[in-house]
Amino acid sequence: MDNLHTKLFSAADNLRSKMDASEYKNYLLGLIFYKYLSDKLLVKVVEVADEAIEAFDTPDKQVQLYRDLLADSDIKVDLIETLIDTLGYEIDADYLFNVLTNQAKQNIFQLNDLKKAFIDLSTKFEQFNGLFDDVDLESKKLGADDQQRNITITEVLKKLNDVDVLGHNGDVIGDAYEFLISQFASEAGKKAGEFYTPHAVSDMMARIAAIGQEDKKLFSVFDPTMGSGSLMLNIRNYINHPENMKYHGQELNTTTFNLAKMNLILHGVDKEDMNLRNGDTLNKDWPTSEPYTFDSVLMNPPYSAKWSADETFLDDSRFNRYGRLAPKSKADFAFLLHGFYHLKDSGSMAIVLPHGVLFRGAAEGIIRKKLLEDGSIDAIIGMPANLFFGTSIPTTVIILKKNRTTRDVLFIDASNAFKKGKNQNELTTEHIDTIVATYKARANVEKYAHVATFAEIAENDFNLNIPRYVDTFEEEAPVDMATVGANIQSIRQEKAVLNASLFEMIASLQHDQDNEEWINGALEVFKRGE
């Protein structure tokens, strides 16, 4: 990971003076994705040729093998068909990332070749349609003319070439994105944090949502505000048949939607297993055809976003049983109810929201009361402040289920359990383990967790503010008055000694008639012990 971060930081230096982080992020992530596709194809070529990878242990050797096979007319057609069948794509040998980088090192790279490579993939294979639109190679921000733009991309290619995208442990796009935002958050702006959930939070949500569903032979996950797709991808680490997962997601921002598609492809998700849509989650319900309910719903929507709250939504099956709509200025409950509507009766939902949803009144209070009366809210987990990029506010993770046999709610106050970081606070593995173990145990833990009955919640007027249920107040140690008295006496004695010393010193001063009055006044003060 350090190598990835180092190369990204270095490559970013070539772009930082030309554009802001929200833009250069797209170039870096798009090029890393293309490198992944290219490197993966070369490894597959060695495998299809039934050659030992040790004999072709460098990209240059792999490229030469690929060229040799393509030059054989008896092999070429079958090879390309095999690549498309197994990978879902093929790339012309002249457009491979390694080939373009070698040209960059020799200063003979032509930007048009990279443009053609992107166009080739996007037009030939549906899953790549639009994915490289944000890598605008004709942007004047890269340089005033073609030559300057060529130089800029040449330097970026050379710096990214050494990143081992295939051997990287974990989420390459996610790690790269998180690193870029953490390093350049001030440039990326507040909205940067809206579509990336820190890995530790994502991990905790996925672990809880998977509980009791680990053995399902077929598993479906839905994220209607999917951002980079990390929440959907993370849950497969906690089920026993991840190869049978189906991914359903929606995202309003087109750039971010493309990021999620890249992320799923990078994680080996076949196009048949992903059902993704670029659209407005609240404005129009989706999906409306089977399947429209899912084993797990995971969400980190934009906090307190605005939405239309048009009265026609009162007839919408997502919202009509709750009596009121989320207010126009705060769509938090609209997102929650949308996700909950698409949850299977046997499923689990986890959503990150600001604390206001726990106690605000009016329409939100009515919706919250109905959810509690239905027994839909399973747990409330208070998270530390400053966990997310772009916002320092503390958040809460709400766990929801359908058809529960009880209406109690587990409250966990994990707000003080974190590792302080340079820019953001962090959850460690130990913190996550504690939260998950507490959720599973569903028992009272002094100053950390409380299982509140429905009657208790009703007594609190359905206010779910965590301090009402988990008392984290630490009493101060009792004051030892005898010690305090002794200290006061000691201070008085020290004062008396100092007064006497000062009295003697002032009395011994030589002074003229003009200072007589002041000296006598000072001596009188010390006599009185003031």
N, C-alpha and C positions, 0 to 999 in steps of 0.2 A: 504493500500500500504506500510506503514511503516513496518508492520509485515512481508510482503513479502521481503522487502529489508533487514531487520534485519536478517531473516533466511538465505537469500541468501549469505549475507556477512559472516555470521558465517560458513555456509557450505563450502563456497569458501576457508576459512582458512585451511580446511583439504586437499585442493587440490593445493593451490597456490605454495607451496614449491616443488611440484612434477612435475608441468607442467605449460606451459604459458596459458594466459587467453583464447586464441583462442581454446585451447583444453578443459580446465575445464568447459568452458561455455557449451560445448556440453553435458557433463555429467549432469550438473545441469538442463539444459533445458529438456533433455531427461527424467530425473527422475521426474521433475515437471509434464511433459506431462503424464507419466505413472500414477502418483498419481491422476491426473485429471480423467483419464479413469477409474481408480479403484473406486474413490469416487463417480463418476457419476453413475457407475453401481450399487453401494450399495443403492443410493437414489432411483434409478429406481426399484430395488428389493422391497423396502418398498412400493413403489407406486403400483407395480404389485400385491403384496400380499394384497393390499387394507387395509394397516395398517396406523395408524396415525404416522406421522414422529416424533411427540412429544414423543411417546412411544419408539421410536428407535432413540434417539437423539445423540448417540455416535457411532463411527465406529465399536466398539467392539460389540454392540448390533445388528448393521446392519449385521455384518459378521455372527453372530450366527443365525440370521433369515435366511440368505442366505444358511448356512449349513443345517439348519433344512428343508428348502424347497427342497434342492437338495437330501436330504436323503429320501424324500418321492417319491417313484418311479412313483406314479400317477401324480405328479406335475412336476417333474424334466424336462421331455422332453418339455412340454408346456412352462415352465419358460425360458429355454434356447432359444427356438424358438422365444419367445416374446422379449427377450433381443436383439437377433440378428436382429429381424425385426425393433425394435424401436431405438436401439443404433448403430447397425451395427457390433456388436462384443459381445463376452462374455469372462469372465476370470475365470479360475479355482479358487475356494475359497482359496486354499493353496498358490496361487500366488498374492493375493491381496496386495496392497501396505501396508495397515494397518497390515496385518498378518506378512509380512516380517519385518516391523518396530518393531513389538512386539518381534519378534525373535531377532532382533538386540539389543533391550533393555535388553534381557536376555542373550546376548552373545552366542546365538545358531544359528544365521543367517548363511546360507550357500549361497555363491555367485552363485553356480550352479542353485539355485532356481530362482534367478533373471534372469539368462541367459535363463533358460527354459521358463520363463514368456514372455520374449522378442521374443524368437523363436516361441512360441505358437501363439502369436498375429500376427507376421509377416507372418507366413506360412498359417494360417487359413483365414486371412482376407486381401484381396488385398490392401486396403487403407493404411495398416500399413507396407507394404513391403518396407524394407530398412530404415524405420524411426529410428530404434535404432542402425543402423550400426556404428554411431559415438560414441556410448556409449560402448567403447571397454573394457569389464570387464576383459580381459586377458592381458591388457597392463601392461608392467613392470613398467611403470611410477606410477601406483597405488601402487606398492610394488614389492619387489624382488621375492616373492613366493605367493602361493595361500592364505596362512594365513595372510600375510601383506595386500594383496589386499582386503581380506575379512574385515579386521579391518578398512581400509580406507572407503570402501563403507558403512560399518556399521555406522560409525560416520556421514556420509552424510545423510543417511536415517533418522537417529534420528533427525537431525536438520531440515530436510525438512518436517517432519511428521506433524508439527503444522501449516503449511501454509494452509490457507483456500482457496483452488483454486476454489471452486465452488462459494463461496461468494465474491470473489475478484471483485471489481468494475472496469470493463474495460478489457483491453487486457493483459491477464496474461503472455503469452509468450513474447509479445512485451514489456510490462513493465519490465519483468525480464531481457530480453536481453538489453534494454536501460540502466537499472541500472548497469548491469555487465560491459557494455562497458564504461559507465561514470565513474565507480569506478576504473576500471583497464585499461583505454584507452592506457596508455603507454606500458602496457604489450601486449595488444591485437594487437597493430600495426596499421599502417595507413589504411590498407584495411578494418578494422573493420567497418568503417563508410559507406562503399560502399553499405551495404545491410540493413541499418536501417535508415529510414527517421524519424527524431524527430516528435513526435505526433502533435505538434502545426503546423509544416509545412504541414504535411499530412492532417491535419484538414482543413487548409486554401485551399489547392488544391482541396480537396473533395468538399468543400462547393461551390467553384466557378464552378467546373465541373458539379455539379448537377443542377445549375441554369437553369430553363426552362425545366428541364426533370423530375421534382419531381413526376409528376403524371403518368408517364409511367407504365402501368400494368406489363410489362416485362422489365427488365433492365439487361444489360450485361456490365461488366467491364473487361478491359484487361490491364495487366501490363507485358510487355515483359522483364523487368528486375526486377522481383517482390521481390527479397530479402526475407524479413520475411513475406511479404503479407499484411503489415499494410495499404498500400495505397488502395488496393482493398477493404479491410474490412471497412475502414473508410467511404467510400462514402455511404454505406447503412444507415448511420445515418442521411442522408439528402434526402432520397427519401421516398415516401409514401407507397411503396410496397416492403420492403426489403426481404420479404419471397419469392419473385419471382425473386431474383437476380441469375445470372449465373456468375461464376468467371473463368476467363481465364488468365493463367499466365505462364511465362517461366523464367527459371533461370539456369545460366551456372554452378554455384557452387553447387555440389551435397549436401553438408552439409546444405547450405542455402536453397536449394530446399526442403529438408526434414523439415527444420524449418518452411517454409511457409505452408507445408501440415499440420504440427502440429497445426499451428496457426489457419488455417481454420477449422480444426476439433474441436479445442477448442471453436471456435465461433459457433458451431452447424451447420456448412455447410455440407449438405449431399454430399456423394461422387458423386451422379448424377448431382449435381450443380457445381462441380469443374472440370475444364479441365486444368490440369497442365502438363507442360513438362520440363524435365531436359535436356537442350540443349543450343546451341549457337544461340542467337537471330539473329545476323547479317550474320553468315555464310550460313544459309539456312532459307528461309522464313517459318514461321509457325504462325498461322494455315493457311492451304491452302484450306481446305474444309469448307463448311458451318458449323457454322457461322464463317466468317473470318473478319467481321467488327462489331464494338461494339459501344454502346451508350457513353461510356466513356473510354478514354485511359489515364492512370496515370503512370508516369515514373520518376524514379530517377536513371539514369544509371551511371556507373562509369565514372568519368570526364576525358575527353581527353585520352581515352583508345586507344590502338593500334588495328588496324584490317587490313585485307589483302588488301582492296581497289582494288581487282583484276578487270581488265578491263571487265571481263565477267559480272560484276554487272551492267554495263551500259545498259544491256538488261533486267535486273531485273525490274519487274513492280513497285517495291517499289521506285526505284531510277531513272528510265529511262527518266522521263519527266523534270528532273532538269539540264540536260546537263553535269554535272560533279559529281564526287564522293567525299565524304568527304576524306580528306587526310589520309594517312596510320597512321600518328602519332596522329591524333585527330578524333576519331569516333563520336564525339558529334552529327553532323548533320546526320550521318548514323542512329543513334538511333532515332533521331527526325523523320526522314522521314519514318522509319520502323513503328513507332507508328502511324504517321499521315495516312499512307496507310491503316491501319486497323481501322480507325475511320469512323463511319457511317456519312452520309451526314448531319444528324440532331444532331450529337453528339458534345462533347467538349473534348478537350485534354489539359492536364497540364503536363509540363515536367520541371524538375530542371536541369539547366546546368550552367557551368562557364560563366562569362561575355564575354569571348573571342568570343563566337559565335555571339555576337551582332556587332562586328566591324572588326574581322579578314577578310583579303582580299582573293585573289586567288580563289580557288575552293569554299571555304565557302562563299565568297562574291557573287559568281554567284548563288549559291543555295539560299542564303538569298534574293537576288533580285527577283528570280523567285517566292518564297513564298510570297513576298510583292506584286508583280504584280498580283498574283492570289487572293490577299486579304485573304490569309490563316492565317496570324498572327493577332490575335485579341487583345492581350495585352502583355506587358512586365512589369514584376514586379521585381524591384530590392530589394533583401533581405539583411539583415544585415550579416556582417562577423561572422565567428566563431559560426555558428548555428549547424553544423554537426560534429559528432564524427569522428575524424581522419583527418579532414581538417579544416583550419581556413579561407579559401578563401571565399569572398562574392560570392553569387550565384544569378541567376535570374530564375524566374519561367515564362515560356512562355506559353501563352494560345493560342491554335489554333482551328480553326473551318473551315468547308467546306461550300461552297455556300453562303458566306456572300455577302450582297448587297452593302457593302462599303469597301474601302481599307484603311481606317484610322486605326491608332494603338493607343491604350491607354497606356500611360507610367505612372507607379506608382513608385515613389522612396520611398520605405519603409526601406531604409538602415540604417536610424538613429532611427528607432522605435523598441526598444528592451529593455529587462530587462537584465542587466549584471549579469551573474552567475559566480560561482567560477571557473568552467572549460569551460563552454559553455555559450554563450548568449542565451536568451530565448525570444520567442514571447508570450505575454500574450493574454488572450481572447480579451482584448480591442484592442490590435494591430491587431489581425485577423479581428475583427469586422470592424475596420476602413478600412482595405484593401478590404474586401468584399463589404462594403457599397460604397466605391469609385469605385470599378469595376462595380457595378450595376448602379450607377449614370452616369458613363461615361461622366464626365465633368471636366473642368480644376479646379484644386485646387492649389492655390499659393504655390510654393515651395514643392509640394507633387505630383501632377498629371497633365498630359497634354494629350489632344487628338490631335495627329499629323495627318494632312492630308497626302494623298499620295504624293501630290506635295511637301510638306515640307520635307518628307522623301527622295524624289528623289533629292531635292536640297542638301541634306546631303550625296549624293552618296550612299544611302541605308545603311548608317551607323546607327545602332540603339543604340549606346552608350547613356545611359540614361541621363547623364548631358547635352547632346546636346538639349534635349527636356524639361527637368525639371530643372529649375535654382534654386538651393538650396543655392546660395551664399548669405551670410548675410553681408550687408554693415556695416562697422565700424561706431560707433557714431561719428559725426563731432567734430573736436578738437576745444576747446574754447581757442583761442590764447591769449586772455586777461588774462585768468587764468594761462596759461603757462608762460606768461611774468611776471606776479606777483610772481609766484613760483621761477622763475630764479632770480628776484630781491631779494627775501627773502633769497635765497641760497647765493647770493653774499654778502649780509649784514652779514649773519652768518659767512661766510668765513673771512670777514674783521675783525670781532670781534675776531675770533680764531687766526688770524695772529697777531693781536696786543697783545693778551695774550701770545702767544708763543714768540714774540719779547721781551716782558718784562722779561719773564722767562729766555730766553737765555742770555739777557744782564746782568742779575743779577748773572749769574753763576760765581763762582770762578774758575779760570783756570790758568794753568802755561804757560810758553812761548811756549812750544811745540804745544799747542792747540790754540794759538792765531790766526793763519791763518784760521783754520776751523771756529772758533767763528765769526770772522769778515766776512767770506764768508756767513755764515748762516744769519747773521744780514742784510747783503746786499740784500739777497734774499727776506726776509720779508719786507724790505723797498720798494722793487719793487712790492710787492703784489703777488709774484709768489707762 
